[in-house]
Amino acid sequence: MEKWRCTVCGYIHDGTEPPEKCPNCGAPKEKFEKLPEDKEKLIERSRLSNSLHIKLSALLGEVGEAATRGVEDNLDPRCVEIFTQAKEVAWMLRQRSKAEIQTHVNKGKWG
């Protein structure tokens, strides 16, 4: 599907033609430019990757919550160690995914 970018705000529209006005900023149709095929493909791939990062972040949030409960349960030192490590790793990976999404946004790999 063709992609059109609003030159005012960067909104990406999927369709055979640009919208009459930008749904984000209200710019007229004339302010849209058709993206070249390579950019369209990059946006599609980035949409998949970004959605996977979001899903991963949500799952890691659940890991962090379970690990917190495990630490609070405090059954024995080895359990606490495992839960503490899981909580730290989940937090670090969530931060990395957020940073990667921000990099995609800054490079125009979001649409």
MMTF fields as JSON, N, C-alpha, C and O atoms, coordinates in Angstrom:
{
  "mmtfVersion": "1.0.0",
  "mmtfProducer": "UNKNOWN",
  "numBonds": 443,
  "numAtoms": 444,
  "numGroups": 111,
  "numChains": 1,
  "numModels": 1,
  "chainsPerModel": [1],
  "groupsPerChain": [111],
  "chainIdList": ["A"],
  "bondAtomList": [4, 2, 8, 6, 12, 10, 16, 14, 20, 18, 24, 22, 28, 26, 32, 30, 36, 34, 40, 38, 44, 42, 48, 46, 52, 50, 56, 54, 60, 58, 64, 62, 68, 66, 72, 70, 76, 74, 80, 78, 84, 82, 88, 86, 92, 90, 96, 94, 100, 98, 104, 102, 108, 106, 112, 110, 116, 114, 120, 118, 124, 122, 128, 126, 132, 130, 136, 134, 140, 138, 144, 142, 148, 146, 152, 150, 156, 154, 160, 158, 164, 162, 168, 166, 172, 170, 176, 174, 180, 178, 184, 182, 188, 186, 192, 190, 196, 194, 200, 198, 204, 202, 208, 206, 212, 210, 216, 214, 220, 218, 224, 222, 228, 226, 232, 230, 236, 234, 240, 238, 244, 242, 248, 246, 252, 250, 256, 254, 260, 258, 264, 262, 268, 266, 272, 270, 276, 274, 280, 278, 284, 282, 288, 286, 292, 290, 296, 294, 300, 298, 304, 302, 308, 306, 312, 310, 316, 314, 320, 318, 324, 322, 328, 326, 332, 330, 336, 334, 340, 338, 344, 342, 348, 346, 352, 350, 356, 354, 360, 358, 364, 362, 368, 366, 372, 370, 376, 374, 380, 378, 384, 382, 388, 386, 392, 390, 396, 394, 400, 398, 404, 402, 408, 406, 412, 410, 416, 414, 420, 418, 424, 422, 428, 426, 432, 430, 436, 434, 440, 438],
  "bondOrderList": [1, 1, 1, 1, 1, 1, 1, 1, 1, 1, 1, 1, 1, 1, 1, 1, 1, 1, 1, 1, 1, 1, 1, 1, 1, 1, 1, 1, 1, 1, 1, 1, 1, 1, 1, 1, 1, 1, 1, 1, 1, 1, 1, 1, 1, 1, 1, 1, 1, 1, 1, 1, 1, 1, 1, 1, 1, 1, 1, 1, 1, 1, 1, 1, 1, 1, 1, 1, 1, 1, 1, 1, 1, 1, 1, 1, 1, 1, 1, 1, 1, 1, 1, 1, 1, 1, 1, 1, 1, 1, 1, 1, 1, 1, 1, 1, 1, 1, 1, 1, 1, 1, 1, 1, 1, 1, 1, 1, 1, 1],
  "groupList": [{"groupName": "MET", "atomNameList": ["N", "CA", "C", "O"], "elementList": ["N", "C", "C", "O"], "formalChargeList": [0, 0, 0, 0], "bondAtomList": [1, 0, 2, 1, 3, 2], "bondOrderList": [1, 1, 2], "singleLetterCode": "M", "chemCompType": "L-PEPTIDE LINKING"}, {"groupName": "GLU", "atomNameList": ["N", "CA", "C", "O"], "elementList": ["N", "C", "C", "O"], "formalChargeList": [0, 0, 0, 0], "bondAtomList": [1, 0, 2, 1, 3, 2], "bondOrderList": [1, 1, 2], "singleLetterCode": "E", "chemCompType": "L-PEPTIDE LINKING"}, {"groupName": "LYS", "atomNameList": ["N", "CA", "C", "O"], "elementList": ["N", "C", "C", "O"], "formalChargeList": [0, 0, 0, 0], "bondAtomList": [1, 0, 2, 1, 3, 2], "bondOrderList": [1, 1, 2], "singleLetterCode": "K", "chemCompType": "L-PEPTIDE LINKING"}, {"groupName": "TRP", "atomNameList": ["N", "CA", "C", "O"], "elementList": ["N", "C", "C", "O"], "formalChargeList": [0, 0, 0, 0], "bondAtomList": [1, 0, 2, 1, 3, 2], "bondOrderList": [1, 1, 2], "singleLetterCode": "W", "chemCompType": "L-PEPTIDE LINKING"}, {"groupName": "ARG", "atomNameList": ["N", "CA", "C", "O"], "elementList": ["N", "C", "C", "O"], "formalChargeList": [0, 0, 0, 0], "bondAtomList": [1, 0, 2, 1, 3, 2], "bondOrderList": [1, 1, 2], "singleLetterCode": "R", "chemCompType": "L-PEPTIDE LINKING"}, {"groupName": "CYS", "atomNameList": ["N", "CA", "C", "O"], "elementList": ["N", "C", "C", "O"], "formalChargeList": [0, 0, 0, 0], "bondAtomList": [1, 0, 2, 1, 3, 2], "bondOrderList": [1, 1, 2], "singleLetterCode": "C", "chemCompType": "L-PEPTIDE LINKING"}, {"groupName": "THR", "atomNameList": ["N", "CA", "C", "O"], "elementList": ["N", "C", "C", "O"], "formalChargeList": [0, 0, 0, 0], "bondAtomList": [1, 0, 2, 1, 3, 2], "bondOrderList": [1, 1, 2], "singleLetterCode": "T", "chemCompType": "L-PEPTIDE LINKING"}, {"groupName": "VAL", "atomNameList": ["N", "CA", "C", "O"], "elementList": ["N", "C", "C", "O"], "formalChargeList": [0, 0, 0, 0], "bondAtomList": [1, 0, 2, 1, 3, 2], "bondOrderList": [1, 1, 2], "singleLetterCode": "V", "chemCompType": "L-PEPTIDE LINKING"}, {"groupName": "GLY", "atomNameList": ["N", "CA", "C", "O"], "elementList": ["N", "C", "C", "O"], "formalChargeList": [0, 0, 0, 0], "bondAtomList": [1, 0, 2, 1, 3, 2], "bondOrderList": [1, 1, 2], "singleLetterCode": "G", "chemCompType": "PEPTIDE LINKING"}, {"groupName": "TYR", "atomNameList": ["N", "CA", "C", "O"], "elementList": ["N", "C", "C", "O"], "formalChargeList": [0, 0, 0, 0], "bondAtomList": [1, 0, 2, 1, 3, 2], "bondOrderList": [1, 1, 2], "singleLetterCode": "Y", "chemCompType": "L-PEPTIDE LINKING"}, {"groupName": "ILE", "atomNameList": ["N", "CA", "C", "O"], "elementList": ["N", "C", "C", "O"], "formalChargeList": [0, 0, 0, 0], "bondAtomList": [1, 0, 2, 1, 3, 2], "bondOrderList": [1, 1, 2], "singleLetterCode": "I", "chemCompType": "L-PEPTIDE LINKING"}, {"groupName": "HIS", "atomNameList": ["N", "CA", "C", "O"], "elementList": ["N", "C", "C", "O"], "formalChargeList": [0, 0, 0, 0], "bondAtomList": [1, 0, 2, 1, 3, 2], "bondOrderList": [1, 1, 2], "singleLetterCode": "H", "chemCompType": "L-PEPTIDE LINKING"}, {"groupName": "ASP", "atomNameList": ["N", "CA", "C", "O"], "elementList": ["N", "C", "C", "O"], "formalChargeList": [0, 0, 0, 0], "bondAtomList": [1, 0, 2, 1, 3, 2], "bondOrderList": [1, 1, 2], "singleLetterCode": "D", "chemCompType": "L-PEPTIDE LINKING"}, {"groupName": "PRO", "atomNameList": ["N", "CA", "C", "O"], "elementList": ["N", "C", "C", "O"], "formalChargeList": [0, 0, 0, 0], "bondAtomList": [1, 0, 2, 1, 3, 2], "bondOrderList": [1, 1, 2], "singleLetterCode": "P", "chemCompType": "L-PEPTIDE LINKING"}, {"groupName": "ASN", "atomNameList": ["N", "CA", "C", "O"], "elementList": ["N", "C", "C", "O"], "formalChargeList": [0, 0, 0, 0], "bondAtomList": [1, 0, 2, 1, 3, 2], "bondOrderList": [1, 1, 2], "singleLetterCode": "N", "chemCompType": "L-PEPTIDE LINKING"}, {"groupName": "ALA", "atomNameList": ["N", "CA", "C", "O"], "elementList": ["N", "C", "C", "O"], "formalChargeList": [0, 0, 0, 0], "bondAtomList": [1, 0, 2, 1, 3, 2], "bondOrderList": [1, 1, 2], "singleLetterCode": "A", "chemCompType": "L-PEPTIDE LINKING"}, {"groupName": "PHE", "atomNameList": ["N", "CA", "C", "O"], "elementList": ["N", "C", "C", "O"], "formalChargeList": [0, 0, 0, 0], "bondAtomList": [1, 0, 2, 1, 3, 2], "bondOrderList": [1, 1, 2], "singleLetterCode": "F", "chemCompType": "L-PEPTIDE LINKING"}, {"groupName": "LEU", "atomNameList": ["N", "CA", "C", "O"], "elementList": ["N", "C", "C", "O"], "formalChargeList": [0, 0, 0, 0], "bondAtomList": [1, 0, 2, 1, 3, 2], "bondOrderList": [1, 1, 2], "singleLetterCode": "L", "chemCompType": "L-PEPTIDE LINKING"}, {"groupName": "SER", "atomNameList": ["N", "CA", "C", "O"], "elementList": ["N", "C", "C", "O"], "formalChargeList": [0, 0, 0, 0], "bondAtomList": [1, 0, 2, 1, 3, 2], "bondOrderList": [1, 1, 2], "singleLetterCode": "S", "chemCompType": "L-PEPTIDE LINKING"}, {"groupName": "GLN", "atomNameList": ["N", "CA", "C", "O"], "elementList": ["N", "C", "C", "O"], "formalChargeList": [0, 0, 0, 0], "bondAtomList": [1, 0, 2, 1, 3, 2], "bondOrderList": [1, 1, 2], "singleLetterCode": "Q", "chemCompType": "L-PEPTIDE LINKING"}],
  "groupTypeList": [0, 1, 2, 3, 4, 5, 6, 7, 5, 8, 9, 10, 11, 12, 8, 6, 1, 13, 13, 1, 2, 5, 13, 14, 5, 8, 15, 13, 2, 1, 2, 16, 1, 2, 17, 13, 1, 12, 2, 1, 2, 17, 10, 1, 4, 18, 4, 17, 18, 14, 18, 17, 11, 10, 2, 17, 18, 15, 17, 17, 8, 1, 7, 8, 1, 15, 15, 6, 4, 8, 7, 1, 12, 14, 17, 12, 13, 4, 5, 7, 1, 10, 16, 6, 19, 15, 2, 1, 7, 15, 3, 0, 17, 4, 19, 4, 18, 2, 15, 1, 10, 19, 6, 11, 7, 14, 2, 8, 2, 3, 8],
  "groupIdList": [1, 2, 3, 4, 5, 6, 7, 8, 9, 10, 11, 12, 13, 14, 15, 16, 17, 18, 19, 20, 21, 22, 23, 24, 25, 26, 27, 28, 29, 30, 31, 32, 33, 34, 35, 36, 37, 38, 39, 40, 41, 42, 43, 44, 45, 46, 47, 48, 49, 50, 51, 52, 53, 54, 55, 56, 57, 58, 59, 60, 61, 62, 63, 64, 65, 66, 67, 68, 69, 70, 71, 72, 73, 74, 75, 76, 77, 78, 79, 80, 81, 82, 83, 84, 85, 86, 87, 88, 89, 90, 91, 92, 93, 94, 95, 96, 97, 98, 99, 100, 101, 102, 103, 104, 105, 106, 107, 108, 109, 110, 111],
  "secStructList": [7, 7, 3, 3, 3, 3, 6, 6, 6, 7, 7, 3, 3, 3, 1, 1, 1, 7, 7, 1, 5, 7, 6, 6, 6, 7, 7, 5, 4, 4, 4, 3, 3, 3, 7, 7, 2, 2, 2, 2, 2, 2, 2, 2, 2, 2, 2, 2, 2, 2, 2, 2, 2, 2, 2, 2, 2, 2, 2, 2, 2, 2, 2, 2, 2, 2, 2, 2, 2, 2, 2, 2, 2, 7, 7, 7, 2, 2, 2, 2, 2, 2, 2, 2, 2, 2, 2, 2, 2, 2, 2, 2, 2, 2, 2, 2, 2, 2, 2, 2, 2, 2, 2, 2, 2, 2, 6, 6, 7, 7, 7],
  "xCoordList": [0.839, 0.0, 0.888, 1.916, 0.485, 1.262, 1.211, 0.26, 2.268, 2.355, 2.627, 3.415, 1.945, 2.059, 2.471, 1.929, 3.43, 3.906, 3.503, 3.709, 2.92, 2.604, 3.919, 4.659, 4.205, 5.462, 5.419, 6.445, 4.242, 4.127, 4.452, 5.252, 3.824, 3.975, 4.602, 4.955, 4.748, 5.359, 4.39, 4.813, 3.092, 2.085, 2.18, 2.331, 2.092, 2.131, 0.718, 0.047, 0.279, -1.039, -0.855, -0.055, -1.613, -1.611, -2.828, -3.954, -2.604, -3.72, -3.24, -2.063, -4.17, -3.814, -3.649, -3.008, -4.233, -4.109, -3.935, -4.291, -3.389, -3.317, -4.714, -5.607, -4.906, -6.221, -6.455, -5.509, -7.695, -8.03, -7.341, -6.922, -7.231, -6.452, -5.81, -6.315, -4.715, -3.976, -4.806, -5.239, -5.027, -5.799, -5.078, -5.699, -3.779, -3.011, -2.937, -3.211, -2.566, -2.344, -3.299, -3.321, -4.088, -5.058, -4.502, -5.213, -3.241, -2.646, -3.417, -3.917, -3.513, -4.252, -3.512, -2.32, -4.25, -3.763, -2.45, -1.579, -2.326, -1.137, 0.155, 1.246, 0.029, 1.214, 1.734, 2.707, 1.087, 1.539, 2.46, 2.275, 3.464, 4.344, 4.294, 4.237, 4.315, 4.325, 5.727, 6.719, 5.793, 7.096, 7.568, 6.756, 8.876, 9.403, 9.242, 9.105, 9.26, 9.008, 9.949, 9.521, 11.235, 12.169, 11.799, 11.956, 11.311, 10.863, 9.602, 9.444, 8.695, 7.472, 7.816, 7.249, 8.744, 9.142, 9.802, 9.563, 10.62, 11.278, 10.246, 10.38, 9.234, 8.185, 7.429, 7.138, 7.102, 6.394, 7.23, 6.715, 8.505, 9.38, 9.498, 9.484, 9.612, 9.742, 8.474, 8.542, 7.312, 6.062, 6.04, 5.61, 6.506, 6.557, 7.528, 7.181, 8.734, 9.742, 9.272, 9.434, 8.696, 8.223, 7.111, 7.081, 6.192, 5.113, 5.666, 5.146, 6.715, 7.342, 8.049, 8.02, 8.681, 9.306, 8.249, 8.473, 7.115, 6.044, 5.518, 5.302, 5.316, 4.847, 5.879, 5.53, 7.147, 8.217, 8.266, 8.436, 8.115, 8.134, 7.002, 7.199, 5.829, 4.696, 4.968, 4.691, 5.507, 5.824, 6.911, 6.841, 7.901, 8.964, 8.429, 8.93, 7.415, 6.758, 6.123, 6.18, 5.516, 4.925, 6.015, 5.826, 7.146, 8.266, 8.728, 8.967, 8.848, 9.264, 8.307, 8.732, 7.008, 6.003, 6.083, 6.019, 6.222, 6.339, 7.609, 7.599, 8.694, 9.953, 9.857, 10.391, 9.187, 8.992, 8.238, 8.599, 7.197, 6.435, 7.312, 7.207, 8.175, 9.075, 10.067, 10.359, 10.592, 11.515, 10.785, 11.308, 9.565, 8.786, 8.442, 8.383, 8.215, 7.9, 9.071, 8.882, 10.292, 11.513, 11.577, 11.885, 11.279, 11.284, 12.666, 12.82, 13.673, 15.046, 15.998, 15.587, 17.261, 18.213, 18.358, 18.484, 18.343, 18.502, 17.306, 17.465, 16.1, 14.906, 14.982, 14.711, 15.346, 15.452, 16.481, 16.273, 17.588, 18.631, 18.088, 18.314, 17.377, 16.807, 15.799, 15.841, 14.899, 13.884, 14.505, 14.058, 15.516, 16.199, 16.859, 16.761, 17.526, 18.18, 17.145, 17.348, 16.043, 14.995, 14.445, 14.217, 14.234, 13.707, 14.684, 14.272, 15.962, 16.983, 17.104, 17.169, 17.134, 17.285, 16.037, 16.151, 14.861, 13.624, 13.611, 13.247, 14.006, 14.036, 15.015, 14.697, 16.218, 17.236, 16.775, 16.965, 16.172, 15.707, 14.553, 14.467, 13.668, 12.588, 13.178, 12.72, 14.187, 14.829, 15.472, 15.374, 16.126, 16.765, 15.738, 15.96, 14.607, 13.556, 12.995, 12.758, 12.782, 12.287, 13.28, 12.888, 14.558, 15.585, 15.602, 15.78, 15.419, 15.413, 14.212, 14.34, 13.048, 11.865, 12.123, 11.781, 12.718, 13.022, 13.977, 13.827, 14.949, 15.868, 15.103, 15.36, 14.164, 13.35, 12.55, 12.471, 11.967, 11.188, 12.098, 11.731, 13.263, 14.187, 14.668, 14.967, 14.742, 15.2, 14.055, 14.27, 12.832, 11.685, 11.247, 10.568, 11.617, 11.237, 9.983, 9.894, 9.063, 7.809, 6.735, 6.944, 5.63, 4.629, 3.24, 2.314],
  "yCoordList": [-1.174, 0.0, 1.242, 1.283, 2.236, 3.468, 4.216, 4.104, 4.976, 5.763, 7.219, 7.53, 8.09, 9.528, 10.172, 9.84, 11.093, 11.77, 13.227, 13.924, 13.68, 15.101, 15.844, 15.537, 16.815, 17.557, 18.573, 19.159, 18.783, 19.723, 19.028, 19.532, 17.852, 17.204, 15.815, 15.264, 15.235, 13.914, 12.747, 11.593, 13.023, 11.958, 11.094, 11.613, 9.763, 8.832, 8.319, 7.819, 8.453, 7.982, 6.828, 6.909, 5.743, 4.608, 4.723, 4.863, 4.665, 4.733, 5.028, 5.309, 4.96, 5.234, 6.725, 7.125, 7.546, 9.011, 9.567, 8.913, 10.774, 11.389, 11.821, 11.991, 11.997, 12.447, 13.911, 14.63, 14.337, 15.735, 16.707, 17.793, 16.304, 17.091, 16.128, 15.03, 16.546, 15.703, 15.508, 16.481, 14.25, 14.0, 14.462, 14.62, 14.676, 15.084, 16.599, 17.133, 17.293, 18.741, 19.585, 20.81, 18.935, 19.665, 20.259, 20.979, 19.972, 20.507, 19.973, 18.848, 20.78, 20.335, 19.228, 18.996, 18.564, 17.45, 17.78, 16.923, 19.01, 19.429, 19.344, 19.344, 19.271, 19.21, 17.79, 17.582, 16.795, 15.414, 15.095, 15.58, 14.261, 13.754, 12.239, 11.617, 11.65, 10.19, 9.711, 10.242, 8.705, 8.161, 7.166, 6.439, 7.126, 6.143, 4.727, 4.544, 3.744, 2.357, 1.859, 1.138, 2.243, 1.778, 2.313, 1.605, 3.554, 4.13, 3.437, 3.2, 3.109, 2.392, 1.05, 0.682, 0.327, -0.984, -0.843, -1.656, 0.176, 0.41, 0.706, 0.224, 1.483, 1.794, 0.529, 0.321, -0.326, -1.575, -2.466, -3.013, -2.612, -3.427, -2.808, -3.522, -1.496, -0.818, -0.938, -1.066, -0.898, -1.077, -2.432, -2.54, -3.467, -4.797, -4.806, -5.251, -4.317, -4.31, -3.493, -3.915, -2.338, -1.487, -2.168, -2.09, -2.836, -3.527, -4.684, -4.977, -5.345, -6.408, -5.846, -6.458, -4.688, -4.036, -3.684, -3.869, -3.186, -2.824, -4.068, -4.053, -5.132, -6.385, -6.919, -7.332, -6.91, -7.358, -6.526, -7.062, -5.222, -4.34, -4.677, -4.689, -4.946, -5.313, -6.625, -6.741, -7.608, -8.891, -8.737, -9.356, -7.924, -7.686, -6.962, -7.163, -6.124, -5.495, -6.544, -6.444, -7.55, -8.644, -9.444, -9.859, -9.659, -10.351, -9.556, -10.118, -8.252, -7.402, -7.477, -7.527, -7.484, -7.578, -8.93, -8.987, -10.017, -11.351, -11.437, -11.998, -10.882, -10.919, -10.115, -10.531, -8.982, -8.183, -8.987, -8.981, -9.671, -10.516, -11.633, -11.977, -12.195, -13.247, -12.741, -13.427, -11.531, -10.935, -10.7, -11.003, -10.154, -9.884, -11.169, -11.171, -12.262, -13.547, -14.033, -14.588, -13.814, -14.062, -15.48, -15.666, -16.478, -17.86, -18.282, -18.795, -18.061, -18.391, -17.551, -16.984, -17.469, -16.595, -16.875, -15.933, -18.143, -18.45, -17.96, -17.438, -18.125, -17.613, -16.096, -15.539, -15.446, -13.983, -13.543, -12.566, -14.269, -13.941, -14.049, -13.16, -15.132, -15.327, -14.226, -13.636, -13.947, -12.921, -11.535, -10.727, -11.264, -9.966, -9.808, -8.759, -10.859, -10.813, -10.649, -9.865, -11.382, -11.281, -9.86, -9.325, -9.257, -7.89, -6.902, -6.032, -7.043, -6.145, -6.309, -5.321, -7.548, -7.805, -7.33, -6.734, -7.588, -7.143, -5.629, -5.094, -4.932, -3.453, -2.968, -2.073, -3.563, -3.133, -3.366, -2.504, -4.523, -4.802, -3.885, -3.48, -3.554, -2.597, -1.243, -0.597, -0.82, 0.465, 0.442, 1.416, -0.66, -0.778, -0.761, -0.135, -1.449, -1.442, -0.04, 0.389, 0.679, 2.06, 2.933, 3.753, 2.756, 3.541, 3.207, 4.097, 1.943, 1.532, 2.128, 2.593, 2.113, 2.738, 4.221, 4.761, 4.886, 6.319, 6.547, 7.516, 5.664, 5.767, 5.629, 6.368, 4.684, 4.512, 5.784, 6.226, 6.36, 7.589, 8.698, 9.394, 8.862, 9.919, 9.732, 10.708, 8.48, 8.2, 8.115, 7.786, 8.412, 8.349, 6.932, 6.703, 5.984, 4.579, 4.26, 3.193, 5.129, 4.935, 5.417, 6.407, 4.781, 5.26, 4.867, 5.223],
  "zCoordList": [0.0, 0.0, 0.0, 0.676, -0.752, -0.831, 0.498, 1.272, 0.724, 1.95, 1.587, 0.694, 2.311, 2.108, 3.425, 4.479, 3.364, 4.572, 4.537, 3.544, 5.649, 5.785, 6.01, 6.944, 5.156, 5.271, 6.406, 6.753, 6.987, 8.109, 9.431, 10.219, 9.676, 10.99, 10.935, 11.978, 9.738, 9.619, 9.687, 9.614, 9.825, 9.879, 8.625, 7.52, 8.798, 7.665, 7.404, 8.307, 6.152, 5.737, 4.763, 3.831, 4.99, 4.076, 3.164, 3.641, 1.862, 0.921, -0.476, -0.701, -1.42, -2.813, -3.076, -4.048, -2.203, -2.292, -0.896, 0.084, -0.796, 0.532, 0.985, 0.155, 2.279, 2.758, 2.362, 2.041, 2.385, 2.055, 3.009, 2.609, 4.268, 5.226, 6.211, 6.446, 6.772, 7.714, 8.984, 9.602, 9.371, 10.592, 11.854, 12.905, 11.752, 12.92, 13.069, 14.143, 11.99, 12.107, 11.262, 11.387, 10.401, 9.596, 8.311, 7.611, 7.987, 6.753, 5.541, 5.571, 4.47, 3.28, 2.526, 2.728, 1.663, 0.85, 0.129, -0.017, -0.308, -1.068, -0.265, -0.834, 1.057, 1.924, 2.114, 2.838, 1.465, 1.554, 0.389, -0.728, 0.679, -0.376, -0.361, 0.7, -1.552, -1.66, -1.323, -1.823, -0.472, -0.106, -1.156, -1.728, -1.414, -2.359, -1.796, -0.586, -2.677, -2.299, -1.202, -0.301, -1.273, -0.247, 1.134, 2.129, 1.21, 2.482, 2.972, 4.169, 2.039, 2.408, 3.049, 4.077, 2.438, 2.963, 4.334, 5.226, 4.498, 5.779, 6.873, 7.998, 6.55, 7.526, 7.904, 9.081, 6.928, 7.226, 8.142, 9.117, 7.833, 8.681, 10.071, 11.073, 10.131, 11.417, 12.242, 13.465, 11.589, 12.319, 13.013, 14.161, 12.314, 12.917, 14.099, 15.193, 13.869, 14.928, 16.131, 17.277, 15.869, 16.972, 17.75, 18.978, 17.055, 17.768, 18.592, 19.669, 18.101, 18.877, 20.111, 21.179, 19.963, 21.131, 22.176, 23.372, 21.737, 22.673, 23.383, 24.595, 22.631, 23.242, 24.231, 25.337, 23.833, 24.712, 25.988, 27.083, 25.839, 27.007, 27.973, 29.188, 27.436, 28.298, 29.026, 30.22, 28.318, 28.945, 30.004, 31.067, 29.717, 30.693, 31.928, 33.034, 31.738, 32.881, 33.779, 35.005, 33.16, 33.939, 34.66, 35.804, 33.997, 34.642, 35.859, 36.928, 35.684, 36.806, 37.983, 39.137, 37.687, 38.748, 39.463, 40.691, 38.698, 39.31, 40.152, 41.248, 39.634, 40.373, 41.671, 42.699, 41.63, 42.846, 43.895, 45.072, 43.465, 44.399, 44.963, 46.14, 44.118, 44.585, 45.611, 46.59, 45.388, 46.36, 47.68, 48.752, 47.587, 48.8, 49.541, 50.771, 48.814, 49.441, 50.29, 51.373, 49.777, 50.541, 51.125, 52.302, 50.273, 50.745, 51.224, 52.333, 50.375, 50.775, 49.925, 48.914, 50.326, 49.628, 48.13, 47.347, 47.713, 46.28, 45.486, 44.383, 46.039, 45.354, 45.225, 44.161, 46.299, 46.276, 45.239, 44.519, 45.172, 44.19, 42.764, 41.943, 42.473, 41.128, 40.813, 39.733, 41.748, 41.502, 41.37, 40.556, 42.155, 42.071, 40.706, 40.07, 40.273, 38.954, 37.84, 36.913, 37.929, 36.911, 36.852, 35.767, 37.999, 38.062, 37.406, 36.639, 37.71, 37.146, 35.632, 34.901, 35.167, 33.729, 32.975, 31.904, 33.523, 32.872, 32.747, 31.699, 33.813, 33.769, 32.711, 31.927, 32.688, 31.731, 30.292, 29.434, 30.023, 28.66, 28.254, 27.095, 29.19, 28.889, 28.517, 27.575, 29.252, 28.957, 27.576, 26.829, 27.232, 25.921, 24.798, 23.761, 25.0, 23.978, 23.794, 22.665, 24.895, 24.789, 24.036, 23.206, 24.325, 23.627, 22.137, 21.306, 21.797, 20.39, 19.656, 18.524, 20.301, 19.693, 19.48, 18.428, 20.456, 20.312, 19.14, 18.396, 18.976, 17.838, 16.527, 15.576, 16.471, 15.265, 14.976, 13.83, 16.005, 15.824, 15.286, 14.339, 15.876, 15.457, 14.018, 13.33, 13.565, 12.201, 11.202, 10.036, 11.656, 10.747, 10.437, 9.436, 11.267, 11.068, 11.878, 12.487, 11.889, 12.601, 11.661, 10.959, 11.617, 10.685, 11.005, 10.276]
}
